[in-house]
Amino acid sequence: MIVPKNCTALVKGRVSIEGEAEVIGSRRIKHFECEKFVPVYCMEETKMEIYGECKILEGSTIPESWKRLAEMNWETIFLYGDVDSGKSTLATYLANKLGGAYVLDLDIGQAEVAHAGAMGYGFAKDVTSISQVEMINGFFVGSITPQGKEVRCLRGVARLWKELKKLEGRKIVNTTGWVKGKKARDYKLAKIEIIEPDLIVSFEGKVFEGYNVYEVEKGFVLKRDKMERFRARCDSYRKFLKNAKTFEVDKSSVKLIPDIMGGKDVSQFFNAVIGNVSFARLGDGFIAICLKEKAEIDARIIREIKDLYEVDEIFVFSEGEFKNIVAGLYKGRKYLGMGLLKSLNGKLLIESAFADFDVIEIGEIRFEDGKEFFIKKY
């Protein structure tokens, strides 16, 4: 098809371009494949082959505030906005327009550089999506929401930023869409104080008095419902499980965090208190309780257990749930990506695309039969 001059083709599928066109800020991209709509602005009459969907709009879908931001003199920016406000699209546009930039993706719910449940950074150039960026390093959180995990998430921010700030090049920090309420504000401010960006780029108007804030419009954004966001997370798990194999791991050769099979055996006590217990272990600041069959534990009993043992966290899962647990794999301080913990009962089995790792960090997510489930944690 022929796209007229000064028009934008919103395309999805497999695309080839002949002519002077800009794909989210990049004039070097001529062939690409995408699962969500990508804007292609045509500076001249342009021939395009599209195997998928296409919508033609007059003019450019890139807001003027985005274009001005690309021309400004900054080294580090911090993107601030609600869910589906356009943060990832802006990060992609800026990286392409600038001829490349580092992107630190802190959105553990809709992670693109890493996978859902983890943060990561990489170098973006001539991409149609941040999900195409190869992760240089990351940090495993094990949850898809920062709420209740703020301290752990901030540890990840501090560790990754300590590495990234030493690298030459511009940096774009993408964050979660959690912006409503005092806790969300305090959490964002803590990240801002760690990173100390030159600009806070806000989709939500003037925020954070006393900071250098640059306001931007949302641009062309398609809202995603809960199911679409769920599918995006599942795609991120599959990305890191591509070419995965199942390994039997020598328990003495790796560090398991938390070591839910180590610590003190308190199975007898918990079987007497709540029954239905396969095993229970008291570790450093936590208790792991495996139930023979899935069941709820009364909140009052949970509070009493925490007070009695002076622990912060209690993991509760059934024997049926004790498999396909998303785990973060490290080699030293290098985050490799995720694997699936298949079994800890007798043998330590893990499905992974990585064969050489020395740390396995257990999360609160299970990925089984292409679906996402969550382990109960109190």
C-alpha positions, 0 to 999 in steps of 0.5 A: 500500500502507499501511505501519503506524505505527512501521514502516520500508519499505525501498523501491527504485524509484519512490516516492510518500508520503502521510503523516508519514514520514521518508526517511533523516532528511528529512520533506520528501521525498514523491516520489523514485526510487532504484536501491538500498534507501532506508529510509522510517520511518513515524511514522503509518499511511502510504499509499505508492505503490511501483513497485519493491521493498519490505520492511517492518520493525518500528521504525526502521533508524536506530541510536540513535547516529546520532540522538544524533550529529545532536543533538550540537554539532559543525561538522565530522565525519570518517567512518571505516569499512570498505567498505560500513559505512554511511558514505554512508548516515550522511552522507545521514541527517545532512545531511537531519536537519540541514536541509542540510550540506556533504559532502566525498566523498574516496572515489575508488573509490566516489565519489558527489559526483564520479565514480570517480577524483575527489574532490568536495564539494557541499551535501546537503539532502533527498536519498536518496543523496549521488550526487544532490548537485551538485558545487561543486568537485572534484579529479581523481586519475585512479585508483580507489585511493589506494594508491600515490597517497597524496601526490596524494590528500592534495594534493586533500584540502588544496586542497578543504578550504582552500575548504570550511572557509571556507563557513558550515555543517556539514561531513561528510567521507566517506572511502574504506573503506581502513582495514586496515594501517599505510599505511591508518592513516597515510593516514587520520591525514594527512587528519585532521591536514589537516581537524582535525575536531571528531569522528572518527565511527567504525564500527570502534570506538575508533581513533586514540588522543588524538583525539575519537572517537564510535562508531556502529553500522553500521545497515541496510547491504546488502553489495555485491560487486565487480560491484555496485561496478564497476557503481556506478563505471560509473554515475558515469562515465555521470553526467558524460558525460550530453549529452556531445559530441565536440570538437576542441581546439586543443592550444595552448589547453589544458594537458595533464597529463602532456603525453605527446605533448610532451617529448623523443622517445626512440622510437628508443632504446626500440624498440631496447631493447624493440621493438614501440614506436609512440612514446616520450616523456620528460617531466618525471618520467615516460616515456610508451611507446605499443606497437604491440600490447599486451604486458608489459614485464619488471619488471627493464627497467622498474627499469633505465629508471627508474634511467637516466632518473631518472623516477618513473612510466612509462605503458605503453599500446598503440595500441588503448588510446590512446582513451576515456581518462578525463580530468579537465577544469578551468577555472582551479582549478575542476574541471568533471568528466570527459571521454573523451580520444578521440585525441591522434594528430594532432588532440586529440579529447575527448568531454565535457559541458563546452565551456570548459576550459583543463586536461586531466589524463590518468588511468589509467582507460579507459571504453569500451562501458560498461566500465572498463579500466586503463592500465598504470603502473609 
